[in-house]
Amino acid sequence: MKQALLCALLATAALLGCATPTPTVVATPPTGSGDLGVVVERAQGSLQVINTTSRQILGGIAGLGDLSHASVVYGRDGATAYVFGRDGALSKVNLLTHKTDARVQQSGNSIGGAISQDGSLVAAQNYQPGGIKVFDAKTLALVADIPAEYAPGKLSRVVGLADLPGKRFIYSLFDAGEIWIADLSGPGLPKITKFKDVGRQPYDALLTPNGRHYIAGLFGEDGLAMIDLWAPEPKVTRILGGYGRGQEPLPVFKMPHLRGWAVAGRLAYLPAIGRHEVLVVDTENWAEVGRIKVAGQPVFVIARPDGRQVWVNFAVPDYNRVQVIDTQTRQVIKTLEPGKAVLHMEFTPRGEAVWISSRDDNRVSVIATDSFETQTVLSADAPSGIFFSSRANRMGF
Amino acid sequence: MKQALLCALLATAALLGCATPTPTVVATPPTGSGDLGVVVERAQGSLQVINTTSRQILGGIAGLGDLSHASVVYGRDGATAYVFGRDGALSKVNLLTHKTDARVQQSGNSIGGAISQDGSLVAAQNYQPGGIKVFDAKTLALVADIPAEYAPGKLSRVVGLADLPGKRFIYSLFDAGEIWIADLSGPGLPKITKFKDVGRQPYDALLTPNGRHYIAGLFGEDGLAMIDLWAPEPKVTRILGGYGRGQEPLPVFKMPHLRGWAVAGRLAYLPAIGRHEVLVVDTENWAEVGRIKVAGQPVFVIARPDGRQVWVNFAVPDYNRVQVIDTQTRQVIKTLEPGKAVLHMEFTPRGEAVWISSRDDNRVSVIATDSFETQTVLSADAPSGIFFSSRANRMGF
């Protein structure tokens, strides 16, 4: 088996025109994919493959189309990544060969995707035509096309897609005010469970790290829609009614990404839409227990893997800054300025470093989370999302 | 960079005598290490390398010495594993080549090890001579030898070793009743912090998943020793005094493995020593909040990654059974008999399956955690510990 793998690699290497090695040279042993990741170069539609141990760029994968709002999920092996382009293209790329192994133009306008718990199915959430499409993770062959038809002939844009245990996906219908669960575990057609009247215009959602609570933000009204998926009969309840948005509507410069919400221990930290605040919420009763003043309108609010810190970036005009909250004192303990137009932050799996993309400075900064020292700065063309292979191990990503 | 890597692989493949491929054949792309793992074959001192996606054995790594109480930690790449043998040998193996890349006979009697947060240092905890030794993770060159000398000329056996953020390790001194932290972040000698009089005979310990609480079980008295490592000035406090052990001493057929203790949400589930019970403890105040009757003396009590289930195996004579606790109802919902002498259980990273070793039936069972159906049974020689590469991403493992 080992030899078969290496011979397969040999074939690949031969295709690339490597010089024939002298047989007496013992090569460096191959390394795994656990410390690999990609940085999205949104303007030119490419990825940079990076290594978080050597803190280097290993090479690029180009020709992936419009990556202006791209997201990435990982197969179970951690070297296979699925890239969802804004233009509706779904690409399967390999972080070891830097090649695109499969690609399908699956819709006209897509906003991300998810991968099933067992890694066998990849789902894309689409604006145009509204619905989700599910693909075989190996071949990208279409397995199911599930239009979000909420009234005769009316298709809703789909947001907030996440995987649930088993071959299930949960997602929100922006135009319908509904949440659906598609179950693809059976042999026949997908089984759809619909939650209606969840609130107006769910615009994004998150799944808590344990997969228990699905929470959709509502653009059309104050509060959020929550489902306890472990309840014997799950139903939608409203939480955080009047948490700020409706109180005195403020201009919103950029919608927060709910998937970035931080759950640290028993508490969740979430961006207050339009306000310079991070809300602190008790996940046992979903009541607000505090607010933390920050430097701008928060976009991503992400916990370091151990939950001891929460890092926040901001909408324009404060998007050159990143702030760090200590979760024990609930104080901002550090303000960083890693570069212009910070779009995303990704922690290494055990949290010793965070990678931050600064789009308008064309760079990615690697920062130690204990000393806040910048360890490395890498060049990338208009970098946006950063996605490490450790996401393969997590639900709701 | 990509080409350099492949050429290196080509060299390796050439050494193995692969047939020269025809250049027109496009090889199967290489896959990552995210779904790899090892099964310890304790009697013959070997590992079986397995894949959790294909549920297959890929090959073996032999010649690792006495693996009768072996444990394994992973480098950041997920393909490099460090094997701590009972005979004091430390081996660095590669899950892609199935080769041993480095090996050192570092002590006379060892009981496991840990890897630093940044992956640069590997530490072994030793009984003989008592202390820890720290090695360069790349070369296995000795970096620091730290004898556990608690009184002039007296060395303690070391147990309960775990990594802390930064280049730090925490461990317990069985013979001294002390807990030490070794900090190797500075340029000079390791800085040692000592906690004295923690209780008699700490025999094993665990670090909570967030790295905040270190808890040592005490063999010599009732209760456990706990340190809140996030406190401004960490100190030892006693928890769960009189939790059972001292009440009416019972014969203990096998000491529970504390590192297997389950933390699911706010609650921790832990084996009651000598009793047929699992204790439920609130991690906010470390008070006991319940007990669950189980089929025998629990050894490993491990939460499924989402915390919705806790799986338990048992000491002799009940070690053919495995029980599943539902954490919402705190009831045993399933009793399984996967084979004789169940020694270990390991969940896939997203929890859809669990791998269980049955030593005396020479097999490893792969069981779905939703339906409890056995998906695959693999043959292995007297299998004990099972360690998946996803451990690379976790603290305290």
Interface residues (C-beta under 8 A of the other chain):
Chain A: M1 K2 Q3 L5 L6 C7 A8 L9 L10 A11 T12 A13 A14 L15 L16 C18 A19 T20 P21 P23 V25 V26 A27 T28 P29 P30 T31 G32 S33 G34 D35 L36 V49 T52 T53 Q56 I57 L58 G59 Y74 G75 R76 D77 G78 A79 T80 N94 L95 L96 T97 H98 K99 D101 Q117 D118 G119 P165 G166 N210 G211 R212 W230 G265 R266 E284 P305 D306 G307 R308 Q328 P349 R350 G351 E352 D370 S389 S390 A392 N393 R394 M395
Chain B: M1 K2 Q3 L5 L6 C7 A8 L9 L10 A11 T12 A13 A14 L15 L16 C18 A19 T20 P21 P23 V25 V26 A27 T28 P29 P30 T31 G32 S33 G34 D35 L36 T52 T53 Q56 L58 G59 Y74 G75 R76 D77 G78 A79 T80 N94 L95 L96 T97 H98 K99 D101 Q117 D118 G119 P165 G166 N210 G211 R212 W230 G265 R266 E284 P305 D306 G307 R308 Q328 P349 R350 G351 E352 D370 S389 S390 A392 N393 R394 M395
